[in-house]
């Protein structure tokens, strides 16, 4: 009788493994909306379906925006008014997204038969630091499908490959359900917020074509911005190491654009001067940016450093400009596209 007890741990482990497989259900893969960053990555899958079903794509010029949270505002609302009649804009940016995320969606959209006229590809230096783990979290965990992981497995850093292997064994690692959030929604009787049609953050994104216009500031708070800049520098620029992974995916992106005859703009987004100083302390304008410019030139794209091109100095926080500045920057880019005023 006593010997039967030795099997209890094994039975319990098997039970946990079976329970874990619940998270393989389609609901958890496509329609399980928590809060914050995961909402954006889930919404982009629905945005892709919306893009494929949008009849205006056949009648108008299509502009796609990719990048991290600094690309959120790019939309038909921030384009010059003269373009609103003939253009449609879809925004597939994501929070803390590395450049590979832009390539992921660009490739998928082209493979679906949709071809934009131009693309705004916002790339930030922080995304090129392989040591920070931003490639796996959040992109590979939340944004990439199995086909992409298999196709580019050899290009992933070993640490990220290891994370994927662990999530394949324990699916819950991929979903990472917030139990505190679950309890909060349970006791407040708001479990419906897990549904995309009830989730407030998702509904805001669904109002347009993926853009987020909440970063609207009409004036600066220097003390707050300086404090925020110091905080962000300590997180993202401390121990910064320029990796090679994202250069590969940027080049793959540009190869596709050149092959399809699509005008691509590589955009270095403008940040608050106190934070921008961290870039210059690392010499990124002499190391990282020239490599980006070289890639752009090689594949017929254009590189735009908004830190020097844009005269708008309104900031939402140390890392993001006010949405009002994106209107000015969109005009700079579209003036180049039409030939009205070429980039320097």
N, C-alpha and C positions, 0 to 999 in steps of 0.2 A: 504493500500500500504506500509505503514511504517513497518508493522509487518513482511513483507517479508524479510526485511534486517536482522532480527535476525537469519535467517537461513544461511546467507552467511558464517559465521565461520564454521558451521557444514558441509556445502557443500565443503568448501575449505579443511577441514580436511579429508573428504572422498576422495577428489581428490588426496591429498598427499598420503593417504594410498594405493590408486590404483596405483599411480605413483611409489610408493616404491616397489610394487610387480614386477616391471620390472626386479629388481635385482634377482628374482627367476629363470629367464631364464637360461638355461643350459650354454649359452655363458659366463655369469657372474660367474657361479659356477665353470667352468672348464677351460675356455680359455680367461679370461679377465686379461691380464698381465699388471701390472702397473710398478713398479720399486722397487729395494731393496728387503727386506724380503719377500713380497708377491710372488715374482717371484719364489723363492725357493719352497715355499709351493705348488704353482700351478704346478710347474715342477715335483714334486714328484709323483703327480697323473699320469702324463704321463709316468714317469719312471717306475711305477708299471706295466703299460700296456706293456712297452718295456721288462721288466723282464719276464713277462708271455709269451711273444712271442719269447724270445731268445732261439734258439736251443742249444746254447753252455751250457746252464744250465743242460741239460740232459747228456752232454758228459764230462763236467768238474766239479771239486769241486767248490762249491759256497761259497763265503765269503760275509757276509753282514756287513756293517758299519752303526751304528746309533749314534746319539748324537747331540750336539750343533755345533756351527761353528768351534770349535776346532777339530772336526772330519772330516772337509771338505776334507783334502788331501788323506784320506785312499782310495786306489785304486789299480788296477793292476800295475800302474806305480810306486807306492811306496813299493810294495812287493819286496822281493829279486828276482832277475832275474830268479833264478832256479824254481820259482813257476809260472812263466808267462805262461808256456805251459799247465799246468794242472788245473789252477784255473781261475775263473771268479769272479770279485768283483763288487758289486753294493753298492752305498753309498746313504743312505736315511737320512742323517743328515739335520738339519735345523737351521737357525739363531735363537739364543736365545731359542733353543728348550729345554724344560724340559725332564727328563727321560721318562715321559709318552708318549712322541711323538715316542720314539724308540719302546716302547711296542706296541703302536698303529700300526705301520707298521710291526713289527715282527709278531704280531697276525694275521694281514690281509694277509701277505705273506704266513704264514703257512696254513691259512684257504683256500688259493687258491690252495693248493697242492704242493707248492714249499718248499723244505727242504734244508737249507744250511748245510754245514759241520761245519762251525764255524761262530761266530758273534763277532764283536768288538763293545762293548757298552760303548761309551764315556760318562761319567757322571761328571758334575762339581758341586761343592758345592752350587754355586749360584742358581742353579735350584731347590734346596730343601727349599728355603725360600718362604713359601706360602704368606707372607705379601707383596711381591713385585709385585704380580699380573701376573707373567710370565706364570702361568698355563693357564689362559684364553688368554692372549695376549703375544705371537702370537698363541700358540698351538690350543686351543679350537676354536678360531675365524677362523683361517686360515687352520688348519691342520686336524681337527677331523670331521668325518662324523656323521650323525644323529644316526646311529646304535651304535656307540661307546658312544655317549653322553647319550643315553638311558640306555645302559648296565651298565655304571659306574657312573650314575648320583649321587647316594648316596655318592660316594667317593669324589665328587667335593666340595671344600670350598664353603660356602654359598655365598660369594661375587662373585664367578665365576658362580654359578647357577643363580644369579640375572642378571649378564651380558648376559647370554644365553637367559633368559626370555625376556630381552629387545630387543635382536637381532631377536628373533622370532616374535616380534611385529613390529619392524622396520628393515627390511632386509638390509637396507643401512648401518646399524651399523656393519653388518658382512663384507660387501664388502669394506666399507670406501673408496669410490673413491676419489682420489686426484684431486680436482678441479683446483688447480694450475698446476698440471701436465697435466690435460686435456687441459687447456688453452694454455699451452706451446706447446703441440703437435699439437693443432688445428692451431695456428697461424704459426707454422713452417711446416704445412702440413705433419705431421708424425703420423697421427692417426693409421696407420698400425702397429705401435709399440705395440699396444694393442694385436695384434695377436701373438701367440706363435712362428710362423714360421718367424716373423719379429723382435721380441724383442731380442735385442743384449745380454742381460744378460741370457736369456733363451737359446739362441743359443750356448753360451759358455758352459752351463751345459749339453746341448745335445751332445756336442763333445765326451763326455765319458759316464760313467754310474753313473752320479750324483755327481762326485767329483769336487772340485774346487781347482785349484793349483796356485791361484794368490798370495798366501801368501809366496812369495819366496824372502828371504833376504839372501845375502851372507855375510853380516857383520852387526854389531849392531851399533846403534846410542844411546849411554847411556843417553844423556840428554833428547832426545825425549822419550825414553822408560821409564825413571823415571817419567817424566811429565805425560805420559799416564797412568802409574801404579797408580799414585796418583788420577787421574781423575776417573779411573775405581773403585778404592777402595771406593771413595766417593759415587759412584752410586750403586754398588752392595753389598758392605760389610758394609756400614754404617747402623747401626740398624739391622744387620743380625739376623734372627731368624730361627733356624732349625725346619722345619715343618715335618709332618708325611705323607703328601699326596704322595710324590714321593717315599718314602720307600715302600709304598704299591705297586706302579707300577713297581718298580725295582724287587720286590719279585715275582710279577706276571710274569714278563719277564723271570726270572730265573726258575720259575716253568715250563713254556712252554719249555725252553731249555732242562731242565732235562728230561721232559716227552718225548721229541722227540729225545733225545740222541745227542743233538747239543752242541758242546763245546763253552762256553760263556766266554768272557773276559770283566770284568768290569775295565775300564781304567780311572784313574784320570789323566787328561792331564796336561802337564807341562806348567807353565806360567813364566813370567819374575820374577826374585827374588824379585824385589820391590813390585810386586803385590802379590806374593806368601807369603810374610811376613804377609800380611793381613790375610791369612788363619791361620797362626800359632798364630797370635795375638788373634784370636777367638778360638784357641785350636781345630780346626777342625781335625787335625791329631790325636787327642785324643778322639774325640766325634763322628764326622761324619764318618771318614774313618774306624774305627774299626767296626762300624755297617755294612758298606758296605762289609768289609772282612768277617764278620760273615755270611752275606747272601750268599756270594760267596761260602764259605765253606759248608754251609748247603745244597746247591743245586749242588755241584760238579763243580762249575765254578771257575775261577781264577781272582784274583784282582791284578791289576798292577798299582802301583803309579809311573808314569813316572817322577815325580819330584825327585825321588830318583834313579830310574832305568836307566834313560837316561843320557848320558854324553854330549849330544848335547846341545849347549848353543847359538843357533841362534834364534832371535826373530823378527817377523814381526811387532808386537806391544806389549803392555804390557800384552795382554791377549792371544796372539797366537804365537806359534813357527813358524819358517820358515818351509816350506814344506820339506826341506832337512832333518830336524830332524825326520819327520814322517817315512822316509825310514829306519832310524836306529831303531825306535821304532817298526815298522812292523816286522823287522828282529828279535827283541827280542821276540815278541809274537809268530811268526811262529817257532822260534827255540824251544819254549816251546811246541807248538802244535805237532811238529814232534818228540819231545823228545831229540833233539840235545843238548839243554841247558835249563833246567827247571827254571822257575821263583823261586826266593828265597821264 
